[in-house]
Amino acid sequence: MKNIKLVIGWLMGVILILGAVGHVTSPEVSSGFIPDFLPKQLVHIAATIVEAALGIGVFIKPYRKRALQGICILMILFLPLHVIDLFREAPIIGSQTAAIIRVLVQFLFIFLAWFSSKD
């Protein structure tokens, strides 16, 4: 079970690092999720730093548990953005089906980060 949690944790780390890279290389993809009252460029920079730090932290043994807990919290914080998108007439990325899948995947990420952070 310990190896399964380790592999899941590593996958979560890779996903977060790829998310951080995405904020830099394709900010327009996630810009629609950022509420209009927030400065989009600043949010992208903050998200990049947080996602990269948590993703890298998963690969450093003394920080793994805290990084995974941080990922779980971050995924919970991102969940309302995906739920709001689900109820839009025209979701930001893709179709209504894609929005449903994103919400389900968000719940999966929350569970996996929580599960792999447990001793």
N, C-alpha and C positions, 0 to 999 in steps of 0.2 A: 504494500500500500504506500510505503514511503517513497518508492521509486515512481509510482503513478503520480503522486502529489508533486514530486520534483519535476517530472516531465510536463505536467499541466502548468506548473508555475513558470517553467521556461517558455512554454508556448504563450502564456499571458505576457511575459516579458517581451517576447518578440513582437507580439501584437501591439503592445504599447510603443515600442521603439518604431515600428512601422507607422503607427498613428502620428508620432512626433515628426517623422520624415514627411508624412502626408501634409501636415500643417505648413511645412516649409515649401514643399514642391508644388502642392495643389491646394492653396488655401481657399480657393473658390468653392471646392467641394463641400467644406464644412461651414463656410461663411453663413449660409442660410439658416443654420441651426443656432447661431449666435443672436440673441435678442437685439433689436435695433438700438436699445438704450445703452448698450455696452460698446466700447470702442473695439471694433473687430480686430484691428492689427494687434492691439495690446492683448486681447484674449487669445489670439493665435500664438503670440510669443509665450504667454503664460502656460497655455496648454502644451506647447512644444517642450518647454522646460520641465513641467510636471510629468508629462508622459515619458519623456526621455529618462528623467531621474528615476522614476518608479520602474520603468522597464530595465534599466541598467542595474538597479538595486536588486532585482530578482536574481541576478547572476552572481552577486556577491554574498556569500553565505551568511555573514553576520547581519546583513540587512534584508535577507530574503523574506522573512516573516513580516516585517514592517512594510516592506515594499508591496507585498501581496495584500496586506490589510489596506494600504493606501490605494491600491488598484481597486479593491472592493468599494471603498468610499467614493473614489472617482467615478466608478461605473454607476453607483447609486445617484451621484450628483448629475450625471449625464442622462439618466433615465427620463426625467421629466421632459427634456428636450425631444426625445424620441416619441414620447407619448403625445406631446403637443403636435408633433409632425404627423402622427397617425391620424389625428382628428382634423387635419387640414383637408380642404377640398382637393388640393393638388400638393401632395407631399414634395418636400424639397428635392429628394433624390429618388427617382423611380416612381413606381406606382403605389397604390394603396397596399397591395400585397407585399411589396418591398418594405413598406413602413411597418407592417405587421411583423415581418421577419426580423427587422432591426430591433423592435421591442423585445421579441422573444430571445434574440441573440444577446441583448443587453442583460436580460434576466439570467441567461446562461453564463455570461461573463461574471456577473455578480456572484453566482453560486460557485463557479470554478475558482475565482480568486479567494473567496471565503474558505472553501473546502481545502484548497492547497495551502492555506496559511495556518490551518489547524495542525497541532502536534499529533 
